[in-house]
């Protein structure tokens, strides 16, 4: 009966969590961050002399959420758990994916048979590059054996077998660069502001990050197996320092995303408007694409290409790159991009409007 009640409580809690998130969508939020407190319920995680990982990381995660809610009101905060209950690893990723989160941040505490190691480290999803990284991942992944039918759910993955981790070498994580950027920002905050020992940014095969569809990191906030660090992790002030450091990293990372978006919009607007001075002169562009619907971010669609320009012609959207004063210059550039855009062709513009090549030649004389 106890088991059935626990399962019912879990299902209800997760459903309520999703419901809360759906209700929040009615408000105006710019970003969504999912905070994942590791372990929970019958899964205590690492155990120190006095503390349990599940309790320490829940407290830190909730504090991070409070900082975000108070200081970044345009950021929606979702917890995978906000109390002491167990959530399977695949459900944690599912919560983030269902809510189209911008970030997934999983909070943990480290441990080691040797009680001397101390300090913080932050992981992104990837193949372990050292035995130490593998052991951290094995420890965090071992929780799946507490789940029913875990062999089927995790495609036969054995958390204790080094061979199982080969699957992560076959994955191409499209969010790796952004995940590493956020991880680096977290470690910078831990080192510079919280004054914690910096064990660096690392990669390893964590199942909780496996199926997330956004930049995702796993933070080891310290070693609960180290007596002094355990005291820090269990103290109110220690948790506040760690939570505020994580908050600042998230806040600054999201701000950098906003800045990048503004730059893209600015560059796109300049390209589309083409400024009055530019429109009043003859120029040549290279048409490289035609679509029936506008491209969301033309600058990103043609990375590294100069003067990306969108031109609507009837019901078609045509995309140009480059802007040249003479036909010879445009022809020379066309040769340099021929391998990438073999079908590119030159289009002349005058006063912001497309003109025929014969008219362009007359104006150029």
Secondary structure, 3 states (H helix, E strand, C coil): CHHHHHHHHHHHHHHHHHHHHHHHCCCCCCEEEEEEECCECCECCCECCCCEHHHHHHHHHHHHHHHHHHHCCCEEEEECCCCCCCCCHHHHHHHHHHCCCCEEEEEEEECCCCCCCCCEEEEEECCCCCHHHHHHHHHHHHHHHHCCCHHHHCCCCCCCCHHHHHHHHHCCCCCHHHHHHHHHHHHHHHHHCCCCCEEEEEEECCHHHHCCCCEEEEEEEEECCCHHHHHHHHCHHHHHHHHHHHHHHHHHHHHHHHHHHHHHHHHHHHHHHCCHHHHCCCEEEEEEEEECCCCCCHHHHCCCCCCCEEEEECCEEEEEEEEECCHHHHHHHHHHCCCCCCCCEEEEEECCEECCHHHHHHHHC
